[in-house]
Every structure is written in structure tokens, then in C-alpha cells.
Amino acid sequence: MIKTGHFAFCITPLFTLPNNILSNSPLPEEPITIRSIFLDFVNNTRDFTVLFDSIILEARVLAFFWQYHLVWRRVFAFFTLFLDFEIVEILLAKFIFDNHGFSFNCKIVKNNNLKIAKYDTTENTLLVGFPSNGLVGTFSISYLIHYLKMKQIGEIEMPDLPSTVFVEEGELLAPIRAYNKNNLFVIISDVPFDQLLANEFALAVHEFCKKNAVKKIVIVSGMETINKKNDTPKIYGLITHSALDIVLYNNQIPKFLNGSIFGTDAAIISVFRKTSIPALVLYAECHPFFPDPEASIIAIVTLAKILDVKVDTHDIKNRIDKLRIQHRNLMEETIRTLKQNQEKQTRAPQIYR
Amino acid sequence: MRRDNDFEFRITPPIVSSLFDDVEHRILSPLSCLREFDNHWILEFDLPLVSKKDIKITFDENIVNVEAKLKEKYSEEKLGKITKFEYFKKSISLPGRINSKKTTAKFQKGRLEIKIPKKVIGHPVKIN
């Protein structure tokens, strides 16, 4: 149904489609109205403009109306008898927006004048993993290191970190290590950080990025969903720079919209949002107090899509139960550290949040 | 990280490690967490490698004991010595009176969740 677009249009403000529209699920999870969808878009946007890749976006918007609103289908079919397919789509999208009280600055420009933001898989990318909720970061990043056969290239030293050395089959391992393969870098920590160490770690990660010409970083962490009823964990993305919107969009990762973040994730986000290096944090729904390799598998699959690499998760699936037993102590230590971080955090009174 | 629309609860975190594996009796100590609600407690145990039929829950006043046999032996190497574990076992003391008769439990994906109603003893105070 979608033809190659000769035109693209510019929308201000930017909106992001929720996952239930982008996915192939037959119906949205909750009853939604057109107005509520666009209110969501508008409420969660900031002041910037993005040119979308040709007609994919509007075609998907249209697909939604196509599916649920017979009247739009008829209108669309009627106008395509007289006008170009893409122009009808754009005009119809504009009409829909206008009728629901949202400004829609539609500007048709020729394709050769466009600079479309594309995710570049050849740029140096850094993955960061550390113990957090469900040990999602630790499991997923260490599995990728193992699966992609990455080589250790160094260690991250932090003066305030208590002296710790791990011994693995006679080999000495520092608690925070750096790995590399091609344009992919990894920093993994086997120890959880308190608030002071988290800031130090975030600065060390930034220093590493500068030295290795890293263009973007991806952090993998867990989001506590102790009352979750769904069987399959979901994954959400949080970005520090709009340049990574395209990554969320292309990989159909819903944005993390509301909540509070503390600990190492917050420290890294705080450091990178002030720099020119964009950061994406992937939050997989997980049990906060127990190791959750199942959530880690979702994170691995998402990471593989983002990085455009093939990763087979059978090995980790087969070892889920043993991994849960094996990492009990690290999980307990992580909970203790996270709890300390949470208690130290100054929080706004409930009424103002 | 947490989402703000999750309801609030109180958690009793362990101050010191609560995981003491009994090497001699081949018993592992499972992870557990306790949450307090208005009129009940939710006590959770992480019991991977366990079948529902092999779990035993008992009460001793306000102490909950959980024992479970592993489907297969779990080996762990510590200081060059391999130990094989066969059971999970842990006792948790709840910080209040409990109604053990109305307690319910469910076991899903290797996680045991015990819902324990609180026993309310007291009398209402009249407000003038």
C-alpha cells in the first residue's frame, strides 16, 4: 500500500507514536480516542522539529485510521482518484490534526532538499551495564560480551571504590572492565554503586567516550514492576538527546514517560545530558528484588536490533534457573545499595510531583 | 527506577546478608522480599529449579518457614571445593501478628508468593 515517497513533511512539535499503534497488535490495549492519542503526543514533546523519513510516519497514522475508521478509508479512496497518493495522505493527516485542535504545520518539500536523521551503525557505540533492578544490565551486557566474543581492552579505575578483585579460573579480573569489538565498546561493572561512586562512574564513562570517540551510549537497566500482570516483560527507552528519537522509532521502543530514576542510571543520564554524546537507557520491566534473566533476554533482543547484530539467546534461556541461583548474593548486595541511594535522595513532596 | 503510578508499599530490606547456605546439609538460602499492605503481607521467595509439588510452607506463630526440594542438584564451587545443593530453606519472622488460616499462596515462574492477612487485635476508640 505504501509507495516510495517523493515528499516529506515537517511537523512541529514532534510527536512519537505509541507502541500499540506501531505494532501489529489488532487493537490497542486500552480504549483510546484520537484526541487522547494526540494529546499524548503533544504533552510529551519538546520544542524541536524533526523531519521524518518520507511517508512512513503518516502512512502509519493513516493505517490506524484505515483500520478503525471506515469513514477515513472512504475519504482516502475518493481523493486518490484525483490526487497523488502521498499528497492525499498528508492532506488527510492535516485535516485529522486540524479537526482535533492541534496545530500541524504541513510543509511539502522535495526529497533532495531533505536531511533525514538516520541511525548510523558504523559510529562508535558504547554499551554500559551494571547491577541494578533484576540485574538486567549485568546479565544482558555480559551475555553480549560472551556471545560476540569481545576482547577486554582495559579496566576502569575509580579511586573511591573499595579494592576488589575477582578471580575467575585463576585469572584476576577488575570489577569494572572495558571490552571492544569493531566499533562496539562495552563497560561492565560487577559491583553496584552507591551515590558517590555512581557519579564517579558516570564521569569515568564520559572520559572513556571522549578518549575512544564514542558517538552514543546505550545503558541497559531494569524497571521495577513487582505488580506486573503481563507475562512478557516490556522494554522502554529514555533518551538524553533528540538525535536518538530515530532509534526508538525504528525499533518500536516506547518512550519512558513518567517516573523517578535514582542511582547509577540517574548519574549517567545527568552527566550525558549536558554533553554532546547522546545516551539511550533501555528499561526492561523486571522483578526488582530477584534476578530476572527473562527481562534480560528482552533487553538482549532489543539491543541486538538496535546494534543490527544477530544474537542467539538460547544459551541464556537454558541457564535461566541456574543464573538466578548463582546471582543471589549480587542481587542482595544491589538491593542494599539501591535502597541506600533511594534513602539519600531528596524528593519533592508528593503534592508537587 | 520505578514508575510513579505503581502503588506505594513498604519494603523490609535485609540489613545484613540473609543468605546463609548450609553446605553441610546441602541447603541453599533463597532470596525473599516482604511487602506490607493495609491488611496483609506479601512474602515472596525466589525458588528457581523447583516444582510446585515440592514446596512446603509451615507457620510457627508469626514465623513463616519455606522448604523446597530442587528438581536437580545445583553445584557450586567455592575455594576449589564443589558443593552440591538439594534444597532451599528459609524462615522469615513477620513484624506483626498473622492470620495463618486465611493465608494463600501461588507459585509462578519459580516465584512463590504468599499472601498473609494481618490479625487485628484491638478495640475502636470513640472520637468525641
Chai-1 contact restraints between the chains, C-beta under 6 A:
chainA,res_idxA,chainB,res_idxB,connection_type,confidence,min_distance_angstrom,max_distance_angstrom,comment,restraint_id
A,M223,B,M1,contact,1.0,0.0,6.0,A-B,restraint_1
A,E224,B,R2,contact,1.0,0.0,6.0,A-B,restraint_2
A,N258,B,D4,contact,1.0,0.0,6.0,A-B,restraint_3
A,G259,B,R2,contact,1.0,0.0,6.0,A-B,restraint_4
A,G259,B,R3,contact,1.0,0.0,6.0,A-B,restraint_5
A,G259,B,D4,contact,1.0,0.0,6.0,A-B,restraint_6
A,I261,B,M1,contact,1.0,0.0,6.0,A-B,restraint_7
A,Y283,B,M1,contact,1.0,0.0,6.0,A-B,restraint_8
A,F289,B,C33,contact,1.0,0.0,6.0,A-B,restraint_9
A,F290,B,L31,contact,1.0,0.0,6.0,A-B,restraint_10
A,F290,B,D46,contact,1.0,0.0,6.0,A-B,restraint_11
A,D321,B,P48,contact,1.0,0.0,6.0,A-B,restraint_12
A,D321,B,L49,contact,1.0,0.0,6.0,A-B,restraint_13
A,R324,B,P48,contact,1.0,0.0,6.0,A-B,restraint_14
A,I325,B,P48,contact,1.0,0.0,6.0,A-B,restraint_15
A,I325,B,Y74,contact,1.0,0.0,6.0,A-B,restraint_16
A,R328,B,L19,contact,1.0,0.0,6.0,A-B,restraint_17
A,R328,B,L31,contact,1.0,0.0,6.0,A-B,restraint_18
A,K339,B,P13,contact,1.0,0.0,6.0,A-B,restraint_19
